[in-house]
């Protein structure tokens, strides 16, 4: 049981560090370090370096949240730790009284 939990945790850490690396590259790399070089390109009329510092890092973060949730569902399924079906609180759904 311990090795299964360790494998699950290692997969989770690998995923988190990979996604954090992508986010750091986009927000710090593209938004600050590479901003001057990226400014030679335009996206929607704005310089690309400016766009990454204002919108790109936020948009990337939101996308990474969905990627994390999707990948964690697959990792959970691979390691046999899927969540149970939703539980309805408050009684039977068919009860209308």
N, C-alpha and C positions, 0 to 999 in steps of 0.2 A: 504493500500500500504506500509506503514511504517513497519508493522509487517512482511510482506513478505520479504522486503529488509533486515530487521534485522535477520530473520531466515536464509536467504541466507548468510549473512555476518558471522553469528555464525558458520554455517556449513563450510565455507571457513576457518575461524580461527581454528576450530577443526582439519581440515585436515592439515593445515600448521603446527600447533604445533605438531601434531602426526608425520608428516614426518620429521620435524626438530629434534624431539626426536630420531627417528631412525638414522638419519644422525649423530647426536652428539654421540650416543652410538657406532656406527661403527667407526667414525673417532677418537674420543677421547677415548672411552672405549676400543675398540679392538686395535686401533693403538698405544695407549700410556699406559693406565692403565693395560690392560690385555695382553700386548705384550709379556712379559716374559713367562706367563703361556701358551699363544697360540704358542710360539716358539717350544713347544714339538711336534706339528703337522706340517706336510709339505703339501704344495700345489704347484704342478708343480716344485718340487725340492727346493722350497724356504720355509723358516720358516714362519708359518702362521702369526705371529705377524708382521714380516717384510713386508709380502705381504699386510696385511691390512693397514699398515702405508704408503706403496708406491702406491698400486693399488686399494685396496679394498674400501677405502673411496671415491676415485674418481669414481670408477665403481658404487658404491652405489648411489652417488649423481646423476649420469646420469640416473640411473634407477628410482630414485625418481622424477626426472623431468617428465618422461613419466607417472609415476603413478599419479602425480599431475594433469597433463593435462587430463588424462583419467577420474579421479575422478571429476575434476571440470566440465567436460562436463556432467557427470551424475548429479552433484549437480545443475548445471544450468538448466538442463531439469526438475529436480524435482521442482524447484522453478520458472519455467516459464520464464527464462531469457536466452534462447538459442540464439545463434548468428544467424543472417539472412544468407541466401545463399550468396555465393561469388558474388561480383559485378565485371563485366568485364569493365575495364576502357579503353576508346579509341574507343568505338563504338560497332557495332554489330559484333559478331563473324563470321557471314556468309558473311560480306562485305569484298571483296577482292580487291576493287579498290584502 
